[in-house]
Amino acid sequence: MTEPQAGAAASAQDVERAWGDNKLAQVLYHDWEAQTYDEKWSISFDDRCTSIVRDRFLRVLESSPVPGESVPFGRVLELGAGTGFFSLNLKLAGLVEDVHVSDLSPGMVEAARTNAERLGFTIEGQVADAESLPYDDDSFDLVVGHAVIHHIPDVEAALREVLRVLRPGGRFVIAGEPTTIGHWYARHLGRLTWEVATRVTRLPFLATKWAREQAELDESSRAAALEAVVDLHTFDPAELAGTARRAGAERVGTATEELLSAFAGWPIRTFEYAVADSALGFRWATFAYRTWTTLMRVDSALDAVVPQKFFYNVGVTGVKPHPTPR
Ligand SMILES: C[S@@+](CC[C@H](N)C(=O)[O-])C[C@H]1O[C@@H](n2cnc3c(N)ncnc32)[C@H](O)[C@@H]1O
């Protein structure tokens, strides 16, 4: 695989080859996404996202408590770090110290470095495939990942690599992965919202204010088609725990989140893509965020009674065993 340069537009030849080379497709798609990724996913490095990331991380961590574990974690690696949403916000939350970000996409590593610089953090960044990490054995206290393993062809191989680079007793926390059932309802809700919103906003008496330019709609449709190429897996929480155990982890735990919040969140997000930017203002943004946070609280209560597989997001944690004395 030849790696395109960060931020470079993919040539027609690259795109042609990407159909037969999923890793190249991942690099091209995520390099292209890197410039606008934070805006697309409303990513920020402030109280709002720090609190989302802290809660998400602790929820997965606490699904398998380890007595005497010391926080903050010292040397920390993030896989598929993107623009640094997870590890930079974990650092802002005071949960991690020495951050190393890695990603298959050079454009994403560059974006994460830029975000870290803006925050005044010194971090290490490296282009790396999670299936073959360029780090020494036993060299990290914690490995984290967020919304990444569903892009990796061999998840068990990646988890074996994670365990290799962790010190004995070190742990991994991977969060924000789509469940199989969650992905199914999110996709259907998204499609329905897109169809209704794009048709209704084309009605003559609404179009001037609400309709998005056709070129922008076409670009969103193309992005959705590409997303289908790079999104490789969805997970059943119990099966994901089994994969982590087969890779060699002990003390494996899983945690899930977003049920009602996903039922509201996907239509809201799709609606935002489907209509003109100028049609939605600050009041809409406040309404959308408040709705999502309120439903997230309801979801936390539902966690005790609804089986994990029905939630939208799953996270998994595990610990690298100490070598057994001979
Ligand atoms: C959906 S983005 C998530 C980014 C970031 N973790 C976040 O939550 O915002 C998935 C990231 O995984 C990266 N990725 C895909 N396949 C990978 C692989 N085999 N090894 C490492 N990173 C990979 C992509 O380049 C992309 O940056």
The ligand as a MOL file (V3000), in Angstrom:
LIG
                    3D

  0  0  0     0  0            999 V3000
M  V30 BEGIN CTAB
M  V30 COUNTS 27 29 0 0 0
M  V30 BEGIN ATOM
M  V30 1 C -14.4840 7.1390 13.1330 0
M  V30 2 S -12.8230 7.6730 13.2110 0 CHG=1
M  V30 3 C -12.6530 7.8950 14.9800 0
M  V30 4 C -11.5910 8.8730 15.3230 0
M  V30 5 C -11.4610 9.1990 16.8140 0
M  V30 6 N -11.0570 8.0440 17.5590 0
M  V30 7 C -12.7620 9.7500 17.3370 0
M  V30 8 O -13.4430 9.0900 18.1180 0
M  V30 9 O -13.1000 10.8900 16.9580 0 CHG=-1
M  V30 10 C -11.9110 6.1730 12.9610 0
M  V30 11 C -10.4080 6.3930 12.9030 0
M  V30 12 O -9.7840 5.0980 12.8330 0
M  V30 13 C -8.7070 5.1830 11.9220 0
M  V30 14 N -8.3900 3.8230 11.4410 0
M  V30 15 C -9.0510 3.0720 10.5350 0
M  V30 16 N -8.4530 1.8770 10.3890 0
M  V30 17 C -7.3860 1.8710 11.2100 0
M  V30 18 C -6.3560 0.9220 11.5020 0
M  V30 19 N -6.3080 -0.2730 10.8990 0
M  V30 20 N -5.4130 1.2700 12.3920 0
M  V30 21 C -5.4260 2.4790 12.9950 0
M  V30 22 N -6.3660 3.4170 12.7610 0
M  V30 23 C -7.3300 3.1200 11.8810 0
M  V30 24 C -9.1980 6.1400 10.8530 0
M  V30 25 O -8.1510 6.6810 10.0810 0
M  V30 26 C -9.9490 7.1700 11.6950 0
M  V30 27 O -9.1340 8.2320 12.0830 0
M  V30 END ATOM
M  V30 BEGIN BOND
M  V30 1 1 1 2
M  V30 2 1 2 3
M  V30 3 1 2 10
M  V30 4 1 3 4
M  V30 5 1 4 5
M  V30 6 1 5 6
M  V30 7 1 5 7
M  V30 8 2 7 8
M  V30 9 1 7 9
M  V30 10 1 10 11
M  V30 11 1 11 12
M  V30 12 1 11 26
M  V30 13 1 12 13
M  V30 14 1 13 14
M  V30 15 1 13 24
M  V30 16 1 14 15
M  V30 17 1 14 23
M  V30 18 2 15 16
M  V30 19 1 16 17
M  V30 20 1 17 18
M  V30 21 2 17 23
M  V30 22 1 18 19
M  V30 23 2 18 20
M  V30 24 1 20 21
M  V30 25 2 21 22
M  V30 26 1 22 23
M  V30 27 1 24 25
M  V30 28 1 24 26
M  V30 29 1 26 27
M  V30 END BOND
M  V30 END CTAB
M  END
